[in-house]
Amino acid sequence: MSQSFLSLVASDLIQRGIDISKTTVVFPNRRAAVFFNQCLYEQLQKPFWAPEYPSITELWQRFTTQKISQPLALNYQLYEVYQQILQTDESFDDFFYWGELLIRDFDDIDKHLVDARLLFTNLQDIKAMQNPLDYLSDQQIEALQEFFAHFEPDKTTQLKQRFMNIWSVLYTVYETYRERLRDKNLAYEGLLMRSVIESQSVVLDAQQAQRTYVFAGFNVLNTCEERLFEWFKNSANTLFYWDYDIAYIDNPDHQAGVFMRRNMQRFGNAITDTQLFNNLSNPLKSVTFVEAPSNSAQVRYADKWLNARQQDKEKATETAIVLCDEQLLVPLMCSLSGGETTNVTMGYPITGSTVITTINNWFTQQENTNANDIIKELAAWIKTQLAQIEPANTPYKTLYTEGLYQVLEELKSVNDILTTYALTMTQKSLQRLLQQFMSTMKVPLFGEPVLGTQIMGVLETRTIDFKNVLLLSTNEGILPRSNDDASFIPFHLRQSFGMTTMTHKNALYAYYFYRLMQRSENICLLYSTSQDPMKSPEMSRFMLQLLVSNQWTIQRKSIQSEAIRLSEPRHIQIASHAGIRAQLLQTYGHDPQHGRNKALTPSAINAFIDCKLKFYFRYIALLYAPEQVADDIDQALFGSIFHRSVELLYLNAGQQLYSDKDGKLLPITEPMTITAEQLQPYLQPQQHLPFIDQALKELFFKIPTSTSTPHYNGSVLIKRNILSLYIQQLLKIDSTLGSVTFLGLEKNVSIPFFVNNALTVNLGGKIDRLDRVNGELRVIDYKTGGKLIPQKNTAESLAKLFVDIKDRPKNNLQSLIYSLIVSQLYNEPAINPCLLHINTVFNNYQHDPSIFDSDDRALDFRQPITEHLQLLIAEMFDTNTVFDATSNDKNCTYCDYRGFCQKQASSY
């Protein structure tokens, strides 16, 4: 391997005869200091006083008394300013996300010394800004004018107006917030930097002035850092070392050299021999591209690759595995089989462990109380959990333990905020706040960098070189990341004021990628072709650039699924016991005295039939699928919006109030008859679209229905039009019935269901629609997907509904259970269970939604359904039951728990 960058820096300092003990070396990351000490020792071959290694932030801190405050305290200070200026009643947990967003924007403004008054000028007063823009370049002014063209007052839409209203006060928020922090001698990083630069307080005392200052391995610099570097260049004994390669420095179109070219021209490079930086031109590099079908295949290949390095007697310290996707850390650690030492020095997101689920499950067991008491109880519970955990011997256990410690520390911060500011917070608000904290928290992992194979993130590779490099998940969308950071400041404004944009970040990652390739000899780049909404199943653009350049001979491989032999998966089986039965009884058992128990729903019953292990995870362990912020309407949400739209429309057609003054839904209390004539006006889209819009606000946008309708993107508009067509179809079908008497819409029902002498449960759920047509009582379940599968009303056919078989019509069972409940509630034996598949009945206005044909309908299904339910629920509560995985693989396709149940581990 060519001489490493850190070794070059060490050699140059030694040749200059600089006193190492009186040297201050600043690297972009702390890890470089350990490797640099190793380089100094290898060249000096004697003990020495090491340089001091402050981080760039610690260096800034030397020139001011301001202290960088804890993130939560910064956020709450901003919250108070925001409330004061906008006069809102928004809760802190609602504001928390936007607070982080604003602080990031303010930080970026200050780091680039942007004139915030100009940036936040009211968009309608753009003409007043023409003179103050003289300092901008022609390109910046053009970008700025392109943005403002979208905000001409005579073309203002509702969405733009809302944006401008918020924008008009941001400068006031910014100035008031900064003043508030200064008064308390606090700061965020950008504010601290700007204060130092603007106050010209970069001053070295006599002892500091005698030291040599070294800045090594930096790339992109913000404006404050450029000013700091200029001061050191002009006022102190300072050396700058830039790590680059001629291949991209001499090519003005190469993204990797965008910042480096400017830095070297501005500050010079202490090492003047450019041939020491001519490594990418080496044609003898061994480069391999590997296409993998899954993340599992990637980590298994990494184990083979590492074993091959060990067999070739390669030094472990010359080898690095770089994770472009941090979530692969645990799978990788579990897959490595070799005996060689590996060291992890990176942060692992807590979202990759089970900590968040554990904390959320704890919250579900709590009664409503004030936040201070909840914090004390949760802290005590976490300490108990930590005391019970055996010494960590697996990556999963290590991350879980460290994650709990992290949450414990954050609880102290939250408690300090509540105490200091006498803030009151509900249990729900506290839970939401902790969830937002945990979504950004990372478990810090530290190893011994100078021993063993290094496992690193991309940022940790800065300044460090390796002979053998393996990159995992080198996918487009991950390297570089496709999702830009959210911001209140639009792209064109960021561009015109010289702030950070996605273009800058792409150039930054291009540099990281090519810098890592520079001195490496054996390079292996893996990318996954598995479908994932967060990344493209294609190789990174940087890999494509290498292919097009014809710079090296690149070997390409493709891993076939069967080519990687995984160990036999451990099938999880959980034996029931008295504790599980007690929990089920407490949750679903009939309690006539208190009446607080939940109802055992058809969904839970279907889950038990489909997969007992799934039932255990969802209804006993209470492992809920994480709530995700969706930018589109999936099939499940589409169905919910349809149900809500129909409910609102029919209540309106029946002239019944559907909400009280607080917006709480009012159920049907009396039978409501609606005729075909009453439905006619709603057949026109303009008459039923308002109900769809209200449902979209409630369920998709999650905003108050009293607010104006938000802007719909193309996808939402398409789904809205489909919903309109479905509702028209439903109205046409109902119009053929003459009149319909509604007994319930989205109606909650439950009954005490006798199982055996030792067990009675609450059986119930929510019925989409309960009506009476021509004297017949119908239980209707709306379906916006699939198709009706006719059900025979025979003992044999009904028995199959309770057996886990392929294509079991579980919707039929759901309808029959609801019909059984209704028959008891209304004391009517003649019930018609129905499934109305709106998507399959176009132009068939005489459609009969009954799951039985006319002959079978006359038969009484209640007795056989009751008997099968009794047997199944008895098994559910039996302490001899084993909760194991289904043998029907089709049930696993969309299961929330397929990632860790281990039934199909070999196919992931």
N, C-alpha and C positions, 0 to 999 in steps of 0.2 A: 504494500500500500504506500502511496505517496506520503510524504511527511505531513502529519496532521496540522490543521490550522493552529491549534493550541501549542503544538510543538514549535511551529514557526515563530509564534509570538514569544515563547520562552527563549528560543535561540537568539532572537533579535535583541531582547532586553539584556541577556547575558553578554552578548557581543558589544553592546553599547556601554557596558561596565556600570550599569545602573544598580544602585543599592536596592535589592529586592525588599529588604525590610522597611524601607522608606517609600514604598510604592503602594498606590491605591489603584486597584484594578476593578473596573466595573464591567460586568458581563450582562447580557440580557436575561440570563437565568442563573440561579444559584448552583445548579449541578455542575456547570462549567468549572467552578472554582476547584472542586475536588480533582477533576481531571488535570487542571492546570498545575496544581501542586505536584501531581504525579510526574508531569512533563518536566517541571523544574528540578525535581529530585533526580530523575533519570539523566539529566544533563549536568547537574552540579556534582552528583555523586557524593554528597556530604550533607550533614544537617544544616538547616538554614531557617532564619526567621521568615515566615511566609508573609506575603503582602496582605493588606487588608482588602476585604471583598464586600463592600457595601452594595446593596441593590441600588438601582437607579432611583427608586422611591426613597430609600434611606438617605441617599445623597441629597435629594431635594430637601428632605426634612432637616438637614443640618443648617439650612439658611433661613429658617423661620421657626417661630414658636407655635404656630398653628399645628394642630394634631388632626390626622385623618380619623374621622369618627367611625364608629361601628355602623354597618349598612342600615340596620333597622332604625337606629336613632336618626340617621340622616333622612330616612324615608318619613319618619313621623314629624320631624321638623318641617319638611316640605308639605306634609298633609295639613299642618296647622296654618301654614301660609296660604295654601290653596283654598282652604275653607274660609279664611279671613277675606280673601279677595273675591272669590266667586260666590260666597254666601250660600254654599250648598250644605245639604244634610247627609252627604255621602259618608258611609262608614269607612273606618280605616282599612278593614280587610278588602272592601270594594276598591279602595283607592290604591292599595299596595302595589298592584301590577303597574298602574299608570305612573305611580311615584318612581318606581325603578326605571321606567322608560324615560321620564323627564330628567332624572338625575344623570342617566347615560348621555342624554342630549346636552345637558348643561356641561357635563364633564368634557365632551367633545368640543363644545364651543370654546371653553376656556383653554383647553390644551392647544387649540389652533389660533388663540388670540383673536377670535372673531368679534367684530363689533355687533354685539347682541341687539343694540337698538335698531340698527339697519336690518338685521336678519328678521327680527320680529315686527318690523313696521307693518301697519295694517295694509293688507293687500289692495284695498280699494284706493289707497293713497299712493299708489306706485309712482305717479308722476312727480310727487314731491321728493322722490328718491333719486331723480336723475342726476342732480349735481353731486350729491355725496358719493356717487358710484365712480367718480373719476379715477380712483385708485385701482379699480379692477381692470383686468386685461380684457381685450376684445372678446376672447373666447368665453371668459367668465360672464361678461355682460350678455352675450348671446344666449348662454345657458339660462341665465336668470330671466331674460325676457321671454324665452320659450315657456318657462314655467308660469310666469304671470299672465301669459296669453290665455291660459285656461281659467283665469279668474276675472274676466271682464264683468263689471257689475250688471250689464244688461243681459248677460247669459248665465246669471247665477242660479244654480239649482239648490234644492233644499239641503242636499248633502254638503255642497260647497259652502253654503251659508253657515251651517253648523261648524264647519272647520274654521271659517273665518272668525266666527264668534269666539271660539276657544283661542285661536291664534292671536286675537287682538289683546288678550290679557297675559300672554305668556311672558312678554318682556317685564311686566310688572311683577309677575310671580318670580321670574329669574332674579331680578334685582333685589326684591324683598328677601328672598331666600338666602342669597349670598350675604346680604347685610346681617341677617339674623345669625348666620354661622360665624361671621367675623366677630360679632359681639360676644359670642361664646368661645372664641378662639378655636373653632372647629373648622373642618374643611373636608371636601371630597378631593380626590387626587388632582383633578384639573384645576380646581380653585386654588389649591396650595401652590401648584406650579405657576399659575398666572400671577398670584400675589407676589411670588418671589421675583418674577421677571419685571412686573410693573413697578415694584418698589425698589428695584435694582439692589436687592439685598444679598447678591452672591458675593460674599466676602470671605477670604481665607485668613485665619489668624497666622501669626508668625511661624508656628510649628507646622501648620498645614501647608503653608506656602513653600516650605522646603521639600515637600514630597513630590514625587513624580506621579502624574495621573495618566492612567491607561484606560481607554475605551475600546473594547474589542468585541467584534462579532455582531454589532448592531446592523440593522437594515433600514426599515422605515422609521422615520423620526417625525414626531409632531412638531408644531412650530415652537412650542416652549422648549422642547429638547434641543432643537436646532440653535435657539438663542443661548441655551446653557452651554452647548458644545462650543459655540463661537466665543463665549466668554473665557472658557478654559483654554481655547486655542490662543487667544490674545493675551491672557493674563496669568497663565500658569505654565509650568513645565509639563506639557501634555503630549501624548502620542495616541494616534488613532490607527487602529488595525481593522481593516475591512476584509471580510472573507468573500471571495468572488471567484468567477472563472471567466477567462477571456472570451469563451464561446458566447456568453450572453451579454457581457459588458460591451464588446465591440459590435454587437448587433443592435441597432437602435430600435428595432421592432420586437425584440425579445422581452416578454413581460417580466422575466426574473430579474432583469437588470434595471428596471424603471427607477427604483430608489437608489440603488448602489451607484449608478452613474453620477447622479446628482451629489451624493455624499462624498464620493472620491474627488470630484471636481471642487467641492466646497472646503473639504477638510484635509485632503491629501491622504496618502497611505504611508505609514512608517516603513513598510517593506516595499521597496521600489523594484525588486526583481520580478517582473511580470511572468516570467517563465515558471515560477513557483505556483502560479495560479492558472496553469494551462493543463488541466486534467481531464476535462470532458472530451477532449479531442483524442484521448487514448482509445484506439480501435480494439484493444485486446480485452476490454471489459466483458465479463460473462453476464448477459442480461436475459432473464427468462420472464415471460408473461404467462400467468396461470389463470385459466378461467375455471371457477369453482361453482357448483350448482347451489351451494348453501354456505352459511357461516360455519356450520359443523364441518363441512368438507375443508374449509380454509384452515381451521385450527388443527385438524388432523394432518393436513399437508405440512403445516408449520412444524409439527413434531417430527415428521420424517426429514424435513429439510435440516432441522437442528441436529438430528442424529447423524446425518451425513457429514455435517461440519465437524462433529466430534470424532467420527471415524477417520476423517482426513487430518486429524491432529491439529485442527485450527485452534488458535487461542480463543478461549471463551470471551475474553475482554474485547476481542476484535469483531464481535458479532452482536448485532442488534435486531430485535423484532419490533417493528414500529406499528402501532395500532392507529390507523386513521379513524377508526370507530372505537371509542373507548368502551362501548358495551361488550366488546369481544374479550375483555380482560379475563373475566372469570371462566368462560368456556376455554380460553387458551390455557390458563393455568391448570385446569382440570384435565387437559389433553396432553400436556407434556409428560413424557414417560422417562426421559433420560435422567442420568444421575448428576449431570452438570449443574452447577449453581446458577440460578437465575435471579435477577434483581429487578424489582419493580419500583420505579420512582415516577409516579404520576398520580393524578387525582381520579378517583372512580366515582361516577354519579350515583347518588343514593337511590335514584330511580331504578337502577339496575339490580337492587337488592329487594328484600321483602320488608324492609323497615317501614315504608309508607303504608303498606297493607296492614302491618301489625298495629301501627298507631291508629289507623282509621277503625280497625276492628275494636280497639280499646274504647274509642269514642262512642261506638254504637251501644256499648254496655252501660253508659253513664246516664244518670238522670240530669235534667237541666239544672245548672247551678252557675254561680259567677265564675269568671275566668280565673281569678286569683286562686280560688280553691281547686279548680280543675288543674291548674299548673302544678300545684303542690302534690296533688294526687297522682298526676301523670309522672312527675319526676320521681316520686316514691316508687311507683310501679316499675319504671324503667330501671331504677337501681336494684329492685328485687330481681328483675329479669337478668340483669348483668351478673348478679351474684350467683344465679343458678346456671349460667352458661359455663360449660366445661371449657378448659383451655382450647383455644382455636387451633384446629389442625386441618382445616379445609379452607379454600378461598371463600366459599359461601359464608362459613361461620365467621371468618375474619371480618368480612365486609359488614355482616349483620351486626357484629359486636361494635365495630368502629362507628357504624351508622347510628346506633343507639346512643353512643357517647356524644356524637355530633348533635343529635336532637336534644340531649340533656343540656348541652352548652347553649343551644339556641333558646331553650326554655328560660334560662337565666336572663338572656337578653330581653325576651318578651316581658318577663316579670319586672325587670328594671324599668321598662317603658311604662308598664301599667302603674307601677308605684310612683315613678317620678312625675308623671303627668296626670295622675289620678284618673286614668282612662278606664271606663267601664266597657266590657266586651262580653257578648253572649258566648255560650259554648260553641254554637255553630260558627260564629265569626272567628273564634280562636282556632277552631279546627281548619277553617279555610286558610287562615293566615299561616298556620304551620305547614299546610299542604304546599302553599306557595313557596315557603322557605325551603322545604325539603326538595322541591322540584329543581332547585338551583344549587343544592349542597353537594359537595364532593368529599369522599373519604380520602384523606392524604395518605399515600403509601410511600414509605421510604426504604431504600435498600442501600447496599454498599456499592457505589458506582464503579470502583476500580477492580471489582472481582466479579467474575461470571458473565454470563450472557445478559445483555441489557434488554428489558422490556419497557418501551417508552411510548409516549404520545408524540405527535408530530412536533409540538412546540418544545418538547424536552430535547430534541435533537440539535437545537441551535448551537453552533460553535463546535459540536462534537463530531468526530469522524470515525467510521468503522470500515473494516475491510469487507465484511459480509453483512448485507442488509436485506431483510425481508419486510415488505410492507403488506399489511393485511387490509382488506376493504378499500383498495385503491379505486373506488368507484366514482363516477361523475355524480355530483351531488354530495359527496363526502369529502373529496379532495379535488377542487375546492368545494366548500359547502355552498349549496345552491340557495339556501334560505338566508336572506339578508336580515340583519337585526332590525326589529321594529323600531320606529322612530316617529316623532311628531314633525320632524324636519324632512320635507320631500327631497327626493334625489337631486332635482335640478338646483335647489337652493344649496344643498350640501356641496354640489359640484362647483357652483359659482362662488361660494365663500371658502373654497379650499379645504372643506372638512372631509372626514373619512367616508368613503362610498364603497359599494360592493366592488367597483373596479380596483380600488386600492387593495382590498382584501384578496382578490384574485391574484393580483401581482405579488402580494406577500406570500401566498401559498405556492405560487410558481417558484419563488426564490427558495423557500424551504425545500421543495421537491428537488430542484436541480442542485442545490447546495449539498444535499444528502447523497446525490449520485456522484459528486465531483471526485472524491478520492476512494470511493468504493470499487472493489474489483469484482465481487460476486453479488449481483443484484437480482432479487426475485420479487416480482410485483403480482399480487393476487387480487382478483376482483370477483365479486359474487354476481351471478346471473339470476338470483332469486328475486321474485317480485316483492317490492317493499315500497310503501307510499312515501317513505322519507328519503329514498335514494333511487337513482337510475340503475337498472340492471346492466349497465354498460361500463366499459373501462373509462378511467379518468381522461380528460382532454390532454393531460400531460403525457400519458402513455401514448395517445394517438400522435402527439407531436414527435415523440421518439421514433415511432414507426415511420412517419413521413420523412423525418430528417435523414434516414439511412445512415445514421451516425455509427451505429453498432449493428452487429449481426444479432438479431433477437430471436431466441428460441421460444416458440409458443406451444403451450400444453393445455389440455382440457381434461379436468377430472370428471370421470363418470361416477355416478352415484354409487354403483356397485364396486368401484375400484377401491373405495375406502372401507375397510372392514372395521366396523365399530363393535365394541363389546356388547354382549347381550344386555338389552335394557332391563333394568329392574322394574318389574311391574308393581306399582303401589297397590297394596291391599290394606284396608283399615278395618279391623274387627270392631264391631259395635260392643258397647259395654253399658253398664248401668248409668254412667255419666252422660252418655249420648242420649239414652232413652229419657233421662230426666230433663235434658235440654230440650228435646223434641216435645215432651209433655208441657214444659213451661212455655214453649212458643206456640204450639198448636193445640194443646189439650183444651177441651171445653171447660171453662171456668164460669159457671152460672153465677157465682157469688160476686166476682169482680168484673167479669166480662171484658178483660183486657187482652186476652190471647189473640194472636193473629189467626187468619184463616189459612188452612192448607189449600193451595190453589191447584187448578188443573195443570198449570205450568210446572209446579213442583212435582206433581204426580207423573207428568210426562218425562220430566228430567230423571226421576227414579227409574222409570221403565227403560229410558234410553241408555242411561249409564249411572250406576249406583255411585261411582266415584265422583262424577260430576255433581250429583245430588249432595254428596258429602261436602265438597268444596263450597258449593253455593249456599246451601241451606243449613249446614251444621257448622262448618269452619268459617262461614260468612266471608269468603274471599270474593269480593266483588270485582268485576272488570273495571280498570281505571277509567274515570270519566275523561273523555278527550274533547278538545276543542275542535269542532268540525268546520271545514270551510265548504262543505257540500252536504246534501241531504241524502243519507243512505236509505236502504230499503226499510229498516225498522222505523226510522224517524219519519219517513214518508207516510207509513201507515198510521203513526200517531197523529200526524198533522191532518190526515184525512178524517180520522175519527173525531178529532176536536172540531174540525170545520163543519162536519155533518151535524154534530151535537148542537153547535151554535145556531146553525141554519134552522133546524127543526124547532128548537125552542123559540126562535124568533117568529117562525111561521105560525106557531101555536099561540103567539102573543103572550108568552110566559117569560117573566123576568129570569135571566139566567145568571145573574150575579148580584150580590149585595153592594152596598156603597163602598166596601173595601175591595171589591173585585173578586170576592170568594164565590165559587160556583154554587148555585142553588139547584138541587136535584128536583125532579118532577115529584110533586107531592100528591097530585090528583091525576087520574087518567086524562090524557090530552088527545082529543080527536082532531085530525087534520084531513081535510078533503082535497081532492084533486084540484079543485078551483083555487084553493089556498096555495098550492104548490106551483101553479102556472107562472106567477111572476118571477119565481126564482130560477126558472129554466134559462133565463138570459144571464150570460156570464157577469154582466155588470152588477146584477143583483146578488150573486152569491160570492163574488170575488172578495168583498169586504170580510167575509167570515174566514176565508182562506188566509187573508192578510193578518187577521187577528191571531189565528192559530200559528202562523209563521213567527209573529212577534213573541208569542208565549213560549213556543217550543224550540225554535231554531235560533232566533236572534236573542231570546231571553231578555226582553226589554218590556217596560210597562206598555200595556195596550193603549194607553192614553197618548203616548208619544206618536210623532209623525211616522209614516211608513218609511223604513230605511230603503236605501238604494239596493235594487236587486241586480246581481250579476247574471250572466247568460245562463249558467246552470240552474240557478234558483228560478229564473223566469220560465225555463223549460219545465221544471217540476211543478211550478204553479199552474201552467197551462194544462198539464196532465191531470193535476188534481181537479181542475175545473171540468175537464171532460168526464172524469169519474163521477163527480157530483151530478153533472147533467144526466149521466146514465142512471144513477140511482133515483133521481127525481122522476125520470121518465118511467122507470119500473114501478115506483110507488104511485104514479098518477094513474096507472091502469087498474089499481086496486079499488078505486072509488073513494074510500076513506080508510084511514088507519088510526086506531086508538093506541097511543103510546102509553105504556105503563112505566117505562124507564129508559133513559139514555145514559150510557156509561154508568150503569147502576151497580153499586156495591151490594152484594148479597152474601149471606152465610147462614148455615144451619148447624145445629149439633148433630154429628153423624155417629151413630152407634157402630163400633167396630166389633167389640166383644165385651164380655162382662167387666173386663179390667180397663177398657179403653173407649173413650168417646172424644172425638176431635171436632174442631171447628172446620167445616168444609165450605169454601166460598171463593169469591173473587169478584171481578168486575165484568158485567155483561154489557156488550156493546149496545144491544137494543132488545127491549122486551115489548112486544106489541100484540094486538089482537086484530085479526082480519077475518071478517065473516064468521065471527064467533070462535075462531081457532086461535089459541095462545101460542105465539111463536117466540122462540129464543134465537136471536140472530147474532152471528159473529161476522163482522165485516172482514174481508181479506182483500188486500190490494196486490197480492202475488199468488202464484200457484194456480191450481184449478181444483174444481170439486171432484172428489173421489166418492162415488155413490157407496153407501153403506147398507149391507143386508141386515135386517132386523131378525137375526137368528142367533141361537145360543153359540154356535160355532164361530160365526163372524164377529160377534161382540167379544168373544174370548180372545181373538187375535189382536184386539186393540190393546191388550195388556201384556203382550209379548214383544220383546225387542227383535223385530224382523225388519227386513229391508222394505223401505217405502211404507212403513206403518202409517195409516192416516191419523196422526195424532190430533189434528184439528177436529176430526170427528169425535174423538174421545172427549176433547175439551167441551164441545157443544153438548154432548150427552150428559156430562157431569153437571153443567149449568142447568140443563133441562131437568135433571133429577132434583136439584136444589129448588128450582122454581115450582116443580110439582108439589113439593112439600110446603113451600111458603104460601102458595095459592090454593092448595088442596084440590088440584085438578089433575086427573090422570091423563087427559088427552093433551099432551104437549108436543109441539112440532119443533124439533131441533134443526136449525138451519145454518148454512154457511153461504154467505153471499160474496162470491168472488167477482168483484167489480170489473177486473181487468179482462174477464173472459165472456162477458154477456152482452157485448155491444150488438145493437140491432135485434136483440132478443128480449123485447119488453115484457113478454109473458113468462119470463124465466121463473122457474120454481126453485127456490134455494134450499128446499128440504134435503137432508142427507139421506132420507128414505124415500123409496118410490111410494106411490099411492097405496099399493097393497100392503107393503111392510109397515106403513105408517100406523095402521090400525092395531098392530101388535104392541104389547106393553113391554118396553125395554127396561123398565125401572128395576125389576127384580134381578135379572142377570147382571146389570151394571152394579147394583148394590152389593151383590155377593162377591164379584171380582174386586171391587174397591175394598171391601172388608178384608179380603185375603192379602191384598197388596199393602194396605196401610198397616196391617198387623205385622207383615214382614219388615216394613220400614221401621217400626218401633221395637222390633225383636232384638234382644241383646245378642242373639246368635248370628245375626246378619253380618255379612262381610261386604263392605263397600269396595267393589273392585271395578275395573274398567270394562267397558263394553267390548264385545267381540265383533260388533258391526262397525267397520271402519268408516262408513259413510257418516255416522253420527259425530265423528271427530272433525269433519271438514271445517265447520264454523264454530267449534267449541272454544270458549274463552280460556280453557285450561289446557289446551293441547300442548302448550309450550313447556309445561313442567310435569305433566302426569306420567311421562316416560313410557307410555304405551307404544308410541310410534317414534321413539327417539332416533331410530336408525334412518328415518325418512326426512329428518329436518336438515 
